[in-house]
Amino acid sequence: MIETLNTSSTAWKRKHLLSLEELTANEIRFVLDTADSFKEVSTRSVKKVPALRGRVVVNAFFEDSTRTRMSFSLAAQRLSADLIDFSEKGSSVSKGETLIDTARNIEAMGVDVIVIRHSAAGSAELLSRSIKASVINAGDGAHEHPTQGLLDLYTIRERFGKIAGLKIAIVGDIANSRVARSDLWGLKKLGAEVILVGPTTLLPKSFESLGARVVHDFDSVIGEVDVINMLRVQNERIKSSQFPTVREFTNLFGLTSDRFTRCKPDVFVMHPGPMNRGIEISSHIADGPQSGILTQVTNGLAVRMAVLYLVSGATT
Amino acid sequence: MATLLITNGTILDPSQKLERKADLLLKDGKVAAIGQDLGKADQVIDASGLLVTPGLIDIHVHFREPGDEEEETIASGAAAAVAGGFTTVCCMPNTKPPLETEAAIEFVLRESQRVGLANVYPVGAITKGREGKELAEIGSMNERGAVAFSDDGVGVADASVMRKALQYCRMFDAVIMQHCEEHSLGGGAMHAGVVSTSLGLPGIPPEAEQLMIARDLLLNRKIGCRYHVQHISTEWSVELIRRAKQNGQSVTAEVAPHHLLLTDENCRGYDTNYKMNPPLRTAADVAACVAGVKDGTLDCLATDHAPHLAEEKELEFANAPFGILGLECALPLYVKALVTPGHIPWPRLIELMTVAGAKIAKLNKGTLAIGADADVTIIDPNLKWTIDKNQFRSKSRNCPFHGWDVQGRAVATIVGGRVSWTLR
C-alpha cells in the first residue's frame, strides 16, 4: 500500500495531466491500477494516508462545479496535502487579470499542484506552459475532462473486468462535451469500440476522424452496446437551435423505459452528472441496479487521489 | 538634384515586362533612367547578384493608430514595412476611432509623411463606426486620399447596406475591400473541422466566408463596382471568384502568406500565434489558394499584418485576439510557398507584390517606368536567413514563423529616391 510518496520506479513520468489524448494505454492502465490501491483507503476507519504531507494543492475553479471540486478537495485531503480552494466566476479577462497572471500569483505562494477548471479550451495546457507547478485539468471548455474519463474507465473496468472489446455508446450533446472527448480517447486506447450518438447538430461527422462510430439513430444501436453513457442536456442549446425542444430530444435520444427494455440485459448505465431526470434518463434507470452513476462518484475520489499522487511524484 | 544610382543589378519590373541586367538611376524622387553608363550620382548602390524591383506594395495592413499605439503606430509599422522590402502599404480603418472621416484620412497621410519611411495610405470605413448600418462619408474621404473602403475586421452584414455601398462607391470608381464573413456563422476561434473538434474549440466554417463572397458577387453583378475580396482562405472562395471572373465580373482578391503555408493542424497546442481571422484552414484549402495564385484567380498578395500585444496573445485561445504579423517576413514566405516549389517564377511573384496591388487600390505605384515615383526594393533572392521576431521593427511579436529558416530577403528599400532601410 502506498503510504508515502515513492518517486522512483513508476511508469508515470508526467508532470501534468492535461488530456487523455496525450496518454499512452500503459499510462492510463497505470493510473487505474494506482487508483485501485487508493480505493482501499476509503474503506478504512481512518481514511487518510500521508502520501502528500507537506505538499500544497490548489483547486483553481474558474467555472461552476460541485462534484469535481469536492472530489479533488477530498482526494487532496486524504493524501494529507494542504489544500487551497480558489474560485473565480467568469473569465479572468473580465476581471482584468489574465489567467497566467492569476496562476503565477497562486504559484508564488509555493504550490505544488494546480487543479484547474476553466471555460476556455486549452486553458490547462496554457497554464502548464507558463508555470512550474504541476497542472491537472479538471475540465477545459469543450476540450477534455481527463479525470472524468479516467473514472469512467475505472468504473467500466471494475464492472466488466476489462475494457477491450466492449461496445460503449456515449449519447447526447457530443459537440460541446469534454467528457465525451476524454472518454473517447481513453476507451479507444484501451481497445473499446466507441459509438457516439446524438443529433446531427450536436454531433459533427468530424468525430469519425477521431476514431468513433457516429450514429444519429439511438434505437439502431441500443441492442448492441455494453455500456451507455448519457450526457447532460443543456437547455441553452435550444436557444441556439441545436434541437427544437427538450421533449423531442427525450423522444429521440433519451434513455427512456421503453428503450431500456431493448438494451442488452446486462447493460451498464453511466452519467457524468448532474442528471436531468426524465430528460436524458428515466429516474428508475438512474436509480436501478444497472446504474453505475453513484459508483462513478465513489471511484472518482480514488482516481483523483491517484492522479494527484502521480503528478506530485513526477514533480520532485 | 539628389541622384541615386543602382548598378549591376537585374532590373525586374513586371509592369514593363522587364527583366535584364542594367543600372537604374533615380533623380529627385523619380525614376530617371534604366540602362548602362548612366553617369555619376550622389550615391551609388552596387546591386551585383541582386534583383532591383519596384517597391513592394501591401494593400492590407493594420497599424493600430489611432487607439492602440502600444501594438503598432504608423511610425513603427512603416519601419516594419521597409524592413520587409515594402515601400507602400494600405492601412485598414479598424482603429479607435475608425478611419471614417476626412480628418482621420488626413491624419494618416500626414503622419506617414512626417515619419517619412514608407508610403502609408489610408483605407476608409465603408460604414459609420464600422457598424454596417449607415454609409460613412465615402465621397469626402475619397477626395481627401482614402485609397479604398473597407470595414475590415467585420464584413458588411446587411445586404441592403452592402448594395448601397457598392452603388455608392461605383460613383467614385472606388474599390470596396470586403472582409468576407457571414456574421451568423462566425464567432468561432478557428477553422471548423477535425482539429477544432479535437481541441474542443468553437469553429468558423468555410461557408462563413463563401456565403458573403457569393452574396456580394450577386449584389454586384449588375452594379459593377470594383469589388475586392480580402484574405481568401477557402477552396470554394477561390472557385467562386474563378467563376465570377469567367463571367466577366468586376472582382479581385488577395491571399496572405499564412493561408499559403499553414493549416488548422498548427492550432494543436493552442498557440494563439496561429489564431487569425479568417482562420487557418485545411491542406486542401491551402492547395486551392496556391492554385488560385498560379492561374491568376487571385490577383495579389497581401499580409493582413495584424500586430497584437504579447499579453493579449497570452490569453486562452478562445479569448485571444485574431491576428498575425506579416510585413517583415512576407517576402521569403511567399518565396517558400510559391517560388521554391515551382508554382510561379520570380517575375510573377514581384508582379503580385507590386503592380497588382497598385492596380487594385489605384495607386500610381508599382512600376519603374521613367518618371514614376522612385520606390525601389533591392532583393537578394538567394540570401538564407532565420526569421527572428526579436529583430522585428514592429512593436509586436505575434509571429508563428519565428525560427523558420527561409530564403530571399530585401536588402535595401528606397522610398521616393531615399534609402529608407538597408540590411545592416
Chai-1 contact restraints between the chains, C-beta under 6 A:
chainA,res_idxA,chainB,res_idxB,connection_type,confidence,min_distance_angstrom,max_distance_angstrom,comment,restraint_id
A,V93,B,N319,contact,1.0,0.0,6.0,A-B,restraint_1
A,T98,B,E314,contact,1.0,0.0,6.0,A-B,restraint_2
A,T98,B,L315,contact,1.0,0.0,6.0,A-B,restraint_3
A,I100,B,E314,contact,1.0,0.0,6.0,A-B,restraint_4
A,A120,B,E316,contact,1.0,0.0,6.0,A-B,restraint_5
A,A120,B,A318,contact,1.0,0.0,6.0,A-B,restraint_6
A,A120,B,N319,contact,1.0,0.0,6.0,A-B,restraint_7
A,A121,B,L199,contact,1.0,0.0,6.0,A-B,restraint_8
A,A121,B,G200,contact,1.0,0.0,6.0,A-B,restraint_9
A,A121,B,L201,contact,1.0,0.0,6.0,A-B,restraint_10
A,G122,B,Y270,contact,1.0,0.0,6.0,A-B,restraint_11
A,G122,B,F317,contact,1.0,0.0,6.0,A-B,restraint_12
A,S123,B,E316,contact,1.0,0.0,6.0,A-B,restraint_13
A,E125,B,Y270,contact,1.0,0.0,6.0,A-B,restraint_14
A,G141,B,G200,contact,1.0,0.0,6.0,A-B,restraint_15
A,A142,B,G200,contact,1.0,0.0,6.0,A-B,restraint_16
A,H143,B,L199,contact,1.0,0.0,6.0,A-B,restraint_17
A,H143,B,G200,contact,1.0,0.0,6.0,A-B,restraint_18
A,S206,B,G193,contact,1.0,0.0,6.0,A-B,restraint_19
A,S206,B,V194,contact,1.0,0.0,6.0,A-B,restraint_20
A,S206,B,T197,contact,1.0,0.0,6.0,A-B,restraint_21
A,S209,B,V194,contact,1.0,0.0,6.0,A-B,restraint_22
A,L210,B,S198,contact,1.0,0.0,6.0,A-B,restraint_23
